[in-house]
Amino acid sequence: MGREFKIILAVLIGGPAFVIGVAQFKPLTSWEPPADARQTASLPEVAKDGGYALCRETMPGVDCACFQQKATQVLQDDRPRVGGFRYADQWELAKAQASESCS
Protein backbone atom coordinates (compact mmCIF):
# COMPACT_ATOMS: atom_id res chain seq x y z
CA MET A 1 0.00 0.00 0.00
CA GLY A 2 2.81 2.43 0.87
CA ARG A 3 4.63 1.79 -2.42
CA GLU A 4 1.49 2.29 -4.51
CA PHE A 5 0.74 5.50 -2.66
CA LYS A 6 4.24 6.84 -3.40
CA ILE A 7 3.86 6.03 -7.12
CA ILE A 8 0.46 7.72 -7.32
CA LEU A 9 1.75 10.74 -5.43
CA ALA A 10 4.80 10.98 -7.73
CA VAL A 11 2.57 10.85 -10.83
CA LEU A 12 0.14 13.42 -9.44
CA ILE A 13 2.93 15.83 -8.53
CA GLY A 14 5.40 15.03 -11.31
CA GLY A 15 2.90 15.23 -14.21
CA PRO A 16 1.69 18.78 -13.59
CA ALA A 17 5.22 19.90 -12.69
CA PHE A 18 6.45 18.60 -16.04
CA VAL A 19 3.59 20.31 -17.93
CA ILE A 20 4.26 23.62 -16.15
CA GLY A 21 7.98 23.33 -16.85
CA VAL A 22 7.45 22.68 -20.56
CA ALA A 23 4.94 25.53 -20.80
CA GLN A 24 7.66 27.96 -19.66
CA PHE A 25 9.61 27.46 -22.92
CA LYS A 26 8.51 29.26 -26.05
CA PRO A 27 7.41 27.02 -28.93
CA LEU A 28 10.02 25.84 -31.40
CA THR A 29 7.91 27.20 -34.24
CA SER A 30 7.93 30.77 -32.93
CA TRP A 31 10.67 33.01 -34.27
CA GLU A 32 12.15 36.37 -33.64
CA PRO A 33 14.33 37.86 -36.34
CA PRO A 34 17.90 38.51 -35.29
CA ALA A 35 18.82 42.13 -34.79
CA ASP A 36 20.81 42.18 -38.04
CA ALA A 37 18.41 40.04 -40.10
CA ARG A 38 16.96 42.89 -42.13
CA GLN A 39 19.66 45.10 -43.55
CA THR A 40 17.35 46.67 -46.13
CA ALA A 41 17.19 49.93 -44.18
CA SER A 42 20.94 50.37 -44.60
CA LEU A 43 21.05 49.71 -48.35
CA PRO A 44 23.60 51.67 -50.33
CA GLU A 45 22.17 54.71 -52.09
CA VAL A 46 22.78 53.06 -55.46
CA ALA A 47 20.35 50.28 -54.51
CA LYS A 48 17.40 52.61 -53.90
CA ASP A 49 16.28 52.43 -57.56
CA GLY A 50 16.73 48.65 -57.71
CA GLY A 51 20.27 49.02 -58.98
CA TYR A 52 19.40 50.27 -62.47
CA ALA A 53 21.96 53.10 -62.38
CA LEU A 54 24.64 50.78 -60.99
CA CYS A 55 23.93 48.27 -63.74
CA ARG A 56 24.18 50.92 -66.49
CA GLU A 57 27.46 52.25 -65.14
CA THR A 58 29.35 49.13 -64.09
CA MET A 59 27.88 46.02 -65.74
CA PRO A 60 28.33 45.90 -69.50
CA GLY A 61 26.48 43.09 -71.23
CA VAL A 62 23.77 42.84 -68.58
CA ASP A 63 20.11 43.64 -69.33
CA CYS A 64 19.58 46.43 -66.81
CA ALA A 65 15.77 46.26 -66.81
CA CYS A 66 16.01 42.55 -65.98
CA PHE A 67 18.67 43.31 -63.36
CA GLN A 68 16.44 45.89 -61.72
CA GLN A 69 13.47 43.49 -61.66
CA LYS A 70 15.47 40.62 -60.14
CA ALA A 71 17.23 42.84 -57.62
CA THR A 72 13.91 44.35 -56.54
CA GLN A 73 12.42 40.88 -56.07
CA VAL A 74 15.28 39.85 -53.80
CA LEU A 75 15.26 43.10 -51.82
CA GLN A 76 11.50 42.94 -51.21
CA ASP A 77 11.49 39.30 -50.12
CA ASP A 78 9.93 39.23 -46.65
CA ARG A 79 10.28 35.59 -45.67
CA PRO A 80 10.37 34.88 -41.97
CA ARG A 81 13.84 34.63 -40.50
CA VAL A 82 14.97 32.00 -38.03
CA GLY A 83 16.51 33.37 -34.87
CA GLY A 84 20.18 32.79 -34.26
CA PHE A 85 21.21 32.46 -37.92
CA ARG A 86 23.16 34.97 -39.97
CA TYR A 87 21.80 35.80 -43.39
CA ALA A 88 23.48 37.11 -46.50
CA ASP A 89 23.49 40.85 -47.05
CA GLN A 90 20.33 41.55 -49.08
CA TRP A 91 22.04 43.89 -51.54
CA GLU A 92 24.96 41.52 -52.20
CA LEU A 93 22.52 38.67 -52.72
CA ALA A 94 20.41 40.77 -55.08
CA LYS A 95 23.46 41.78 -57.13
CA ALA A 96 24.70 38.19 -57.41
CA GLN A 97 21.36 36.68 -58.41
CA ALA A 98 20.40 39.46 -60.77
CA SER A 99 23.74 39.57 -62.58
CA GLU A 100 23.66 35.78 -63.09
CA SER A 101 20.07 35.76 -64.34
CA CYS A 102 20.32 38.73 -66.68
CA SER A 103 23.61 38.23 -68.51
GIQUIVEN-V740138 format. One record per backbone hydrogen bond with DSSP energy under -1.0 kcal/mol. NH is the residue of the N-H (numbers start at 1). CO is the residue of the C=O. Records with the same first field share a line. If there is no record, write none. Layout:
NH = CO + CO
This chain:
5 = 1
6 = 2
7 = 3
8 = 4
9 = 5
10 = 6
11 = 7
12 = 8
13 = 9
14 = 10
15 = 11
17 = 13
18 = 14
19 = 15
20 = 16
21 = 17
22 = 18
23 = 19
25 = 22
30 = 27
37 = 34
42 = 39
43 = 40
47 = 44
48 = 45
50 = 47
55 = 51
56 = 52
57 = 53
58 = 54
59 = 55
62 = 59
63 = 102
67 = 63
68 = 64
69 = 65
70 = 66
71 = 67
72 = 68
73 = 69
74 = 70
75 = 71
76 = 72
77 = 74
85 = 82
93 = 89
94 = 90
95 = 91
96 = 92
97 = 93
98 = 94
99 = 95
100 = 96
101 = 97
102 = 98
